[in-house]
Amino acid sequence: MANGSRQAAWEFFGTELKRRREDAGITQVELGARVFVSGGYIGQFEQAIRKPQLDVAQRIDDTLQTDGIFERLCRKLIDDPRYADYFAGVVELERLATAVYDFEPTVVPGLVQTPAYARALTLATHPFATDEFVGDRVTARVERSRILADATRPVYWVVVHETVLRVPVGNAAVTAEALEHMATLARERKVLLQVFPFAAGAPANSGSLRLMEFEDAPPTAYTETSFSGSLLDDPAVVQRARRAYDLIRGAALSPEASLALIRSAAEDFRRCMSTT
């Protein structure tokens, strides 16, 4: 579904939700309480700000007795081939987050990747992909990164494992550019960046970990391995994820030392280019 038609579908969902809710004679707060979200959530759905989540859409159908219309619309909206099914919800939430905290053990985080780095990663995992497929994935990654240019961008705190600085992706030039781009964003204060060094031993979480905070909704956590991911909103689980992130952040180098190490690693890759 193209971006324009997708937005139109969101707006239709919101308009229809508002109509059906008002016909039932209940407020946003009342509907939110019945489907276990805040009234603000319902308002964001109705204004097409937040993409509906499938489980909430199903509960809305049950509450308003709407014969599954919101579930069907939601499934249509979720269908974005540029993202894995388990990641599509994360993309929507990061646009609404007031703060995002990432830990990446093996690659440059998606929000700070360069197009060339994103392309190299896509080809590494999809070596027989068509040019169209690769182009769509790269475009999607670039679109996501635009939230860091917004005046209302979230607080973005990133910890990368030192592995990210040492393993080439694509080639030395691509990797050097990616590391330099991370450093530039840190200097521009668009991201607070730290490196978890080899000397710190094993991190408190072995895979990717993301925490997201919102103005009017509970925080969420997202964990990912090579072929799957889980979006978590159970308060106890999110708290455990927060403790793991705090342990990782506490063992990482300071932002100043991290920036120096990233620059040094980029220079090492540049030297590799000059000797080959």
N, C-alpha and C positions, 0 to 999 in steps of 0.2 A: 504494500500500500504506500503510495507516495506521501510525502510529508503533508501536502495541502489537504489531500483527502483524509489522511489520518487525523489532522486537526479538526476537520469538519465532523468526523465521526465522534471525536471527543466532545465537541460542542453539542452534537445531537444527543449523546449520552447524558450530558449535563442538563440539557433542556428537558428531555424526557423524564429524567429523575425528578427534577423540580416539579414538573406537572403532576406526576404520579404521587409525589409526596404531598403536595398541596391538596390534591383530590382526596387523599386519605385523611386530611385534616391534622397532620402532625408537623412539628417544627424540625429544623435541622438537628437541634440538640436531642430531641426525642428520638428521631430516626437513628442518630449516631449511637445513642445509648442502647438501642435495640439490636444494632449490628456490631457493637463493641468497638466503635471508633468515636472520635470527638465530633461535636457539631461542626467544628472547623473543617474536619476532613470532608464531611458531606458538602459543605459550602465550596470547597476546592473542587470536588467532583462536578458540582453544578456549574461552576464557572470555567470548567475545562482547564483548570490549572494543574490538577493532579490526575494522572491516568488511573482509571479504576483498577483495583486489584481484584483478581478472580474470586478469592474467598469472600471479600466484602460484597462483590456484585451478587454472589449466590445468596448471601444473607439478606441483601436488599430485596431480591426476588421473593424470598420466603416471607419477609416482613410485609411487603406491599402486595403480595399475591399477584405477581406480574408474569406468571407463566414462563419464567426463564429468559425474558427479553434482555435483562441486564447481563446475565451470564453470557448469552450469545454475542452481545455487543462487545463485551470485555474480551472474549476469546479472539474476536476479530482484531481488536486493537493491539493485543499482545503479539500478534503474528508479524514480527519484524525480522526478516531473514538475515539482517546484518548482525544480529546478536544471537548468541546461544539462548535457548529458552530460559535457562536458569539465571541468565544475566540481564534479561530485558527489564525486569523490575528494578534492578539496581540502577540502571541508566536513568529511569524516570525519577527515582528517589534522589539521586545526586543533584538533580536540577533544583530540588526543593530544599536541600540541606543547608543549614547554617554553618555546619562544620563537618569536614570529612577527614578521617585519619586512616592512612594506608600503611600497611607493611607488605613489601614485596621481596620475596627471597631470591628470585632468579632473573627477573626482567625489569626494565624501566616501567613504572606504572603508566597505565593507559592515558591518564589525563595529561601527562608531561612527555609523551612520546612524540618524536618527529614523524612526518609522513614516511620517510625512507625507512626508519626503524620499524614502524607499524607494518610496512610492506614486507620487510624482511622476516618479521615474526609470522605474518600470515603465510608466506611461502614456506616457512620452516614447518608449519603444522598442516599446510594444505599444498603439497608440492605439485599436485596435478590440477590445481584450481585454474579456472578461466581468468582472463584479464578482467572481465566484468566483476567476477566474484571478489578478486583481490582489490579492485578499485572501490567497490562498495564498502568493504571492510575498512580500508584506509580512510575513506570519506567519513564514515561513521565515527572513527577514532578522532579525526580532526574536529568534527562537529562537537563531540563531547568536550574537547579541550577548550572550547570557546567560553565555557562558564568561568574560566580563570581570568578572562579579559573583561568580564562584566564588573561594573561598579559595585554590584551587590553580590560579588562572588563569595563563596563560603570560605571560612578559615580552612586552609588545606595544609595538613601536617603529614609528611611522608618520611618513613624510615625504609631504606633499601639495604638489603644485605650486601656485603662487600663483593659477593659473587657477581652482582649486577655490574660492577665496575671492571671486572676481570674477564668475563666471558664475552667474546665478540658475537654480535648479532648482525648477519649480513656480511659485513667486512669491517676492516679497521676504520675506514672513513665514516661509515654509517654509525658505528658505535661511538666514535669520537664526537661526531656531531650531536648524537643523542645525549651524551654526558655533558657536553658544553651547553646544550639547551636547558638541561636541568639546572646547571649552575647559574645560567642567566636568569631563569625564573626565580631562583632563590635570591639572587642579588636584587631583583626587582621587587622582592618581598611579596610575590604572588604565591609562594609556597615556603613553608618552613621545612628544611631538608636535613635529615640525619642519616648517617651510615652505621649499620651494625657490623662491626669489624670481625674478621676471622678470629681474632684473639679473644673475643667475648664468648666463644664456645657456641653451644646449641641455643637457638632462640626459643622463647616460650611458646611459639606457634610455628609449626613446620611449613605451613602453606601460606597463601595470601590471606590477609586479614584486613577487613575494612570496617570502620565504625562510622556511622552517620548520625548527626544530631539535627533536630528540627525545632522550629519556633513553637509549634503548637501540636506536636506529636511526640510519642516516646522514641527514644533512640533505637536504632537497629544495628545489627552486625551482619557481615557477609564474609563467609569463608569459601575458599576455592582451591580445588586441586586441578590436575591436568584436564579432567574430562567432566567435572561436575562442580556445582557450587550450591551453597545454601544461604538463603536470606533468613535471618533469625530475628524474631522480635519478642521472644519470651524474656521478660525482665531478668530472670536469674541467669539465663544463658548469655544475654548481652553483658551483664555484669562480669561474668567470667571472661568474656572476650576482652572487656575493658581492662581487667587485671593483667591479662596476657600482653595486651598492647603496652600497658604501663611498664611491665617488666622489660619488654623489648626496647622501649624508648629510654628507659633508665640505663640500659647497658650499652646504648649507642654512643657514638662520639658526639661531641658538642656540634652545633651547627657550623661554627667557624672551622673546626678541625675536619668536619665532614666535607665542607666546601673545598678545602685545600686538598683533601684526598681525591675528590672527584676531578678537580682540575689536573692533578698529577696523573690520574688514570687516563684522562683524555689526551694529555701530552704523550703518554706512553704509546697510545694507539696512533697518534700522529707520527711518532718516530718510526713505528712499524711501517707506515705508508712510505716513508722516505727511504727505507732500506730494502723495499721489495720492488 
